[in-house]
Amino acid sequence: MSRTRRILVFDTTHHALWAEEVAREMRLGVEVVPAPAASGAGCDIAIEALEEDLVRLVAALRERTIVFRVYEG
């Protein structure tokens, strides 16, 4: 069975890499992927995370004031 994945996009590479670091520290299975062209992101990389991890990841990123959007494309 396939698990649903969500994409987080960022305006800066710094925030994307910081978000990846936070996710890995939390032991969440994230992947760095190209940002979708239609996302309007200011950065060419994005983070793909499992839907079930999204609430925890979003809370951690907001706590650290990492600016991002969940891509709804």
C-alpha positions as CSV (number, residue, x, y, z in Angstrom):
1,M,0.0,0.0,0.0
2,S,1.3,3.4,-1.0
3,R,1.7,6.0,1.7
4,T,0.6,9.6,1.0
5,R,3.4,12.1,0.8
6,R,3.2,15.9,1.0
7,I,5.6,18.5,-0.4
8,L,6.8,21.6,1.6
9,V,8.2,24.4,-0.5
10,F,10.4,27.3,0.6
11,D,11.5,30.8,-0.5
12,T,15.1,30.2,0.4
13,T,17.6,27.3,0.2
14,H,18.6,28.1,3.7
15,H,15.1,27.4,5.0
16,A,14.8,24.2,2.9
17,L,18.0,22.8,4.2
18,W,17.2,23.8,7.8
19,A,13.8,22.1,7.5
20,E,15.5,19.0,6.3
21,E,17.9,19.1,9.3
22,V,15.0,19.5,11.7
23,A,13.1,16.6,10.2
24,R,16.1,14.3,10.3
25,E,16.7,15.3,14.0
26,M,13.1,14.2,14.6
27,R,13.9,11.0,12.7
28,L,11.2,11.7,10.1
29,G,11.6,10.0,6.8
30,V,11.9,13.1,4.5
31,E,13.4,13.4,1.0
32,V,14.8,16.5,-0.7
33,V,13.1,16.8,-4.1
34,P,12.9,19.5,-6.8
35,A,10.3,22.1,-6.0
36,P,7.3,21.8,-8.4
37,A,7.5,24.6,-11.1
38,A,3.9,25.5,-10.4
39,S,4.5,26.0,-6.7
40,G,5.9,29.6,-7.0
41,A,8.6,28.7,-4.5
42,G,11.7,31.0,-4.4
43,C,13.9,28.0,-3.9
44,D,14.4,25.1,-6.4
45,I,14.4,22.4,-3.7
46,A,11.5,21.1,-1.6
47,I,11.0,18.6,1.2
48,E,8.7,15.6,0.7
49,A,7.3,14.1,3.9
50,L,4.8,11.4,4.9
51,E,1.3,12.8,5.5
52,E,1.3,11.1,8.9
53,D,4.4,13.1,9.9
54,L,3.1,16.4,8.6
55,V,1.5,17.8,11.8
56,R,4.7,17.2,13.9
57,L,6.9,18.5,11.2
58,V,4.9,21.7,10.6
59,A,4.8,22.4,14.3
60,A,8.6,22.0,14.6
61,L,9.2,24.3,11.6
62,R,6.9,27.0,12.9
63,E,8.5,26.8,16.4
64,R,11.8,27.5,14.7
65,T,10.3,30.3,12.5
66,I,11.2,28.4,9.3
67,V,9.1,29.9,6.5
68,F,7.4,27.3,4.2
69,R,4.2,26.4,2.5
70,V,2.6,23.0,2.0
71,Y,2.2,22.7,-1.7
72,E,-1.3,21.8,-2.7
73,G,-0.7,21.3,-6.5
